[in-house]
Amino acid sequence: MLTRRSAVSWLAGCLTLAASSLPAAAQTAEKLKVVATFSILGDMVRNVGGERIEVVTLVGPNGDAHVYSPTPADGRRLTEAKIVFTNGLKFEGWIDRLVKSSGTKAARIEAARGVTPLKGEESGHGHGHHHDHGGSDPHAWQSIGNAKIYVANIRDALIAADAAGKDTYEANASAYLKQLDEVEAEVKNLVASIPAERRRIITSHDAFRYFETAYGIDFVSPQGVSTESEASAKDVARIIQQIKREKIAAVFVENVSDARLMERIAKETGAKVGSQVYSDALSEAGGPAGTYIDMMRHNIRAFSAALSS
């Protein structure tokens, strides 16, 4: 006759044996550990990877990847990861040092690979800034068409690292691409509703040129493509003159920029300060731009509200 203790032991042993005899797919698989350098990219990776991956984002919501300083904890995260997703286009000036110091063996994937980069001299604004990204504008995600290239690169990298998840990654990417199509249609419809002569905006740094090229709103900024560069007094004076001359209706402050400069420009010109917009980082979860899709939708609605009124 079994004692209570031996009965419990026998039952536990049976459960362990039953679990070990289950097919591998039925057992809880260890999630694929991946790192994304900044919040917008992290959101895209999460959408494609779904439940099969564990994502760590180095530069979080409202964080400025241009001026980020990696921590020792970031190095440990890289060593634990199977894939490190970066934007590329020299956006993360600190990533090479971090990869080298961490000694990580992770695959390094540039999500913007295959994007046609805009060069500094292609802006058409004659800003005369010193660009900090080897002449290329790294903010390629501001075109939803480019975001679709990011998604394809993310999908392919996850499949290469986890072949068993191929069907899942392909299904997730397909569903996400459909959502991107929907938000891009909304962006184009709202731009079309803005009178052509009013499609001019001042933003705090030069992060929206891919948006401009794709959708036809003209952006002017006192800063270059990196928030590391300070707007000179000459730049600010020129922009103030331009706003007055061209009757530019609205200025927008980004979540990664100091609002004081834009408030001064608005005060001196009478231009309206629009809602805060998001260029290089998402808002906190549950905020107006908690995901990439929410960010693109929030920005175009903010632009449309300010320019249509």
C-alpha positions, 0 to 999 in steps of 0.5 A: 500500500502506497503511503501518501508521500510515495503516492505523491512522488509516483504521481509527479514521476508519471507527470514528468514522464508524460510531459517528456513524451509530448511532441517537441512543439507541445512543450514550451519552447525557449523564446528566441532572444533578440535585441533592437536598438530603438523603440520604433524598430523594437515594435516592428520586430515584436509584431513580426516575431510575436510569441516566439521571440523575446525582444529587448530594446536598448533605447526606449520610449521617448529616448534619443538614439542619436545621443545614447550612451550604452551601458554595461547591461546593454553589453550583457543583453547583446551577448545573450541575443541570437540577433541584434537588429539595428536601423543601419544608415549610421543611425546608431553611431555607438553600435559598433563599439558596443558590439565589439566590447560585448563580444556578442556572436549574435547575427547583426541585421540592418533593418534598413538594408535595401532602402534607397537612402536620401543623401544630405544634398538631396533635401532641396532645402539648402540647409547647409548643415553638417550631417552626422551620418556619412551624408545619408539621412537615417530616418528611413522608417518615416516612409511606410513604404520603407517600413515594409522593407524593414518588415521583410528583413526582420521576417527573413532574419527570424526565419534564418535563426528559427526555421521552425517558426517560418510559418508563424513569422510569415503569417505575422509579417503578412498581417502586419503589412496589411495594417501598414497598407491601411495606415499608408492609405490614411496618410495619403488621403489626409495629405490630399485633403490639405491645400497644396499651398499649405503643405509646409511645416517646421519641425525641430530636427530634420527627421521627416525627409523620407515622409516628405519624399513619399507623401508631399509635405515640405519640412524645414528644420533649424537642426540637421538630421541628428539632434547632436547638432545645435541650431546656429543663430544664423539657422534660426534667423533664416528659418524665422524669415522663411516662416514670415515670408512663406506664411508657414502655418505651423511648427511642431516639436518632437518628443526627442527635442528641446521645446524651447527653441521651437516655442521661441520661433513660434513666438517671433513668427506667430506660427501655431505650435502644433501637437507634439509629434514623434520622429525617432522614438515612440511614446510610452505604451498607451500614449499617443504613439505607443506603436509605429502604426500609432506614431504614423497615424498620430503624426499625420493627424497632427499635421493635417489638423494644423495645416487644414484649419 
